[in-house]
Amino acid sequence: MPEAIVAIGESKRVVGTLRFESDGRRQHSQFEYADAWLKAPDRFALSPALPLRQGGHYSTGKNDKRSALSGCFADAAPDSWGRALMRKALADGLNEFDFLVLSDDRTRQGALRFVGPDMEPLSDLSPPIPRLVELARLRGLAQRFERDPSGAEQEARDLAGVAGSLGGARPKANIEGEGHLWIAKFTSERDAKPVERAEVATLKLAAMCGLRAAEARLELAASDHPVALIRRFDRRGATRIPYISARTALDWQSEYSGFYTDIADLIRQISGNPIEDLHELWRRIVFTILVSNTDDHLKNHGFIYAGSDRWRLSPAFDINPSPARHRVLETGIVRGGSFDASLGIALEACVFFELTPQEAQRRAKTMAETLQKNWKQALRNEGASPGEIGVYADAFEHAEAEKALSLHAS
């Protein structure tokens, strides 16, 4: 039965032990907190699903192999892009434990680390973290792997380490620059729209609308394949900041999508500043509706550790406008309700987020006005052509945006 010591932060402070077992058909794991961690005055639970207590916490992959690991560990493991690279670089047949512990320790999401008895990381992929000047080379590697995964073994090995535990299916890598760790997102061979330009522009629009959004900028902007750089908010210099997705925080096991009101209830329980986080979350719902974001699933919301066993809503990230005829959300607004991207539902739900109807209308109208005045210029600033801006018009100019603009906000 393979196992790893679970440590945290640069000091590799021991938190507990993770054990894993697989018989080929079923996978399951057991995590147990270390006694010293349970007794420490600054202890905290790695997630709400792993409360601080003695004895084992069990996870089984009976219906879904990825649930063989508790959510906080699954968050620290690679997703589709990283897994494809690891399979090519290391071997087919990797199990969930392999994906978790063999991915690069230095760039792993959050603060968790997986080490052996010698306290050295178990990672099998640790090439040097590339720097900003190497973006063009990395972009070329990603393009070659996307075009021909079967013939790109060296490219896969070069990328697999620096991809780390980044989520999602799109090509990406970690890079260092200006004293920070960044996620470099590359244009996909399958893109029919300037996705990277649009994501950077939209994150900047989010900040203009008063949201706490991840810092973003575009590199190689003059090329046909620009690179979006998103600054990692789970790092502060060399300090690693614990992070869990909303899916993990909710211990969401269902195959169906979740609801924003569930996240709101969770915020009341775990947030260091629940009112501020509730208002922020509601504004993100409205922003998602106004920019036609179709990527708002539970793994694209998260929490960073704030100390004293409290968490805060992480900066917004992975906001991707998508012109679409049928405008639906990945995460429903109110439990039991529809998944329609409806401003009306968001306004009716404002009380769940500690907002008065008058304040909600005022905030929605202000955001809509900000977007109306700035969305085209934001895309233009990132190098989008007039034709590309036209492609995104339906994402920013639609019936729900008109409703927000027509609100009578006092």
C-alpha angles and dihedrals in degrees: 000000000000117000141179134202107239111221133172136221133352091305090059092228109189115247101168147297129287118204124188135194132185131176093186095262101049132034128192139163141203126209124193126184117234115248091235090056093049090052097045116110091225096047120134137178113262087225137346088261090060104054118189107267140116120267134045130316109208131207125183132196094208095133101015124024091215090062088064084091125055112253097258089058093043087054089057093052126084123264131215100310095043092044093052090052093046093050090054096041098043113014145295115262097052112159128215092269091052093051089050103046101031096055117096114291096204097058099034114136114259126357103296120116130188115214141167130238089283088057090242118133116264090220116133094192115065112139117157112286105251122237131229092267090063096059095107091052092049091047089054092050091051092049092050092049092048092050096047116007092171093059100038103081097140092044089052092052093047091050100037094071097046092044087065114168097329114150132230136050100266121100113267145144141191118252136177124231140149091002094305140098114240136187110231111206116197129207109259122232087236096055116122092177133048091263097168093049090049095048094051091046092049094050089051089049089051090056090048088054090055099258123139098245133172114263110258139179139165125245128191083022095163093059129085089246108047122182124231114218117203116186113233109244093192090072129068104182104301092341117108115215119209113246135183130180121240087248089059094041089054092042085229109190100163122108087222126084123269134232136247092229088061089055088048092054089049092050089057089056104042110019124110088212107021099175093052092046093047091052090046093050092050091050089052090054090054092044090051089053094046095050096037094240108184097181102073099121121144095268089058092063121064152162132235122206114258100183132256091065090297130124134202131209106265122236113281116265142164095041108161121177112218125185105223139160094222108051110202135151127236089217116045118229100226125026109254093018133105127283093232116139089237125161088198092059091047092052093047089050095052092103089065086062096047095255128130117232090247093052091045092052091048093051094045093050092048092052092047091051092049091051094045091054098042115026097090093046091046090057091042090053089058092053101263114159122231089258092051091048088053090054089061096045094100090053092060104025112056144115096281091052089051090052091053092049092051095052115123097228117179 
